[in-house]
Amino acid sequence: MFNGTIPIVLDTLKQHYFIDRDGGMFRHILNFLRNKKLLLPDNFQYFDLLLHEAQYFELDHMVFMLTKTKNSKEGSKQDRVWMSDATDRLKQESELLTQERERLQQRWS
């Protein structure tokens, strides 16, 4: 980060570096750097934004972990959508079979 490829500003009075990035996402960047693992809330929804920030800071391990976690969550979401759709189709088919059975019973009674 300090090799000159990323523009940063040194506040010479305070001897602080100013990095103009998303403060909300930087919290997660710092937590990752401190703990060497992703510590995100279960309802975290900003994977793309955090992934972009991790790429900006060239944190390859964090990029890998974010991508893996995001894909896992999206896969689970897609599985839930598919399961819900399949359940709806089965309910419709069951209703049609019930109606057909009743129609045939009336016809043969």
N, C-alpha and C positions, 0 to 999 in steps of 0.2 A: 504494500500500500504506500509506503514511503519511498519507493524507488523512482518516483517521478512519472509513472504512467497514469496516476490518478491525481487530478488537481486538488490540492488542499491548501489551506491558508493558516499560517502561524500567527497567532496574536502575540506580538513580541512583548507587550506589557505584562500579560498574564502567563506567557509561555504555554498557551493552550493551542491545540489545533482545532480549527473549525472545519467540520465535514458537513457539507450541505446535502443531507440525505433525509429520508423519512424517519423521524424520531420514534414513531410508534413501532416501526419494523426494526429499528436499530436496537430496541430493547431485546428482541428475540435474537438478534445477531450477538449481542453481548452475552446473553445467557448461554448461547451455543459455545462461544469462545471460552467462557468460564467453566462449563460443565462437560463439554465435548459430546453433547447429545441434544436432540431436539426436545425442548420442554414447552409444548404448545397446549393450550386448552383444548378440550375435546370438541368444542364448537368453533374452532378456528377456521375462518373462511377465506383468508387472504394468502393462500399458497402461492398464487402467481406473483403477487407483489413481493412477498418475502423471498421467493425464488429469484426474482429480478435483483433484489438487494444483495442476496448471497452471491450471485454471479458478478455484480458490480465489485464486491469486495474480494472476489476471486477465492471464495471459500468452497473449494471443490467438494469436500466431504459433506458440507452442509447442503450443497446443491444436490448431491446424490441422495442424501437422506430425505430431503424435501420432495424430490421427484418420486422416490419410492413410496413415501407416505401419501402423497397426493394421488398417485396411481392406485394405491390400495383403497383409499377412501372413495375415489371415483368408481372403482370396480365394485365396491360394496354398494354404492348408490345405484349403479346400473343393475346389479343383481336384485336389489330391492324393487326397482322399477319393473324389471322383467317378471319377478315373482308376483307383484301386484297385478300386472297385466294378465299373467297366466291364471291367477286366481279368479279374476273377473271373467275371463273366457270360460273357465270351468263352471262358474256359477251360471252363466248364460246357457251353456250346453246342458247343464243339469235341469234348468228350468224348461228348456225345449224338450228334453227327454220326458220330464214329468208331464208336460202338456200332451205330448204324443201318446204316452201310456194312458192317460185319462181319456183321450179321444178314442183310442182303440178299445178301451174297456167299455165305453158307452156304445161303440159300434157293435160289439159282440155281446152286449147284455140283452 
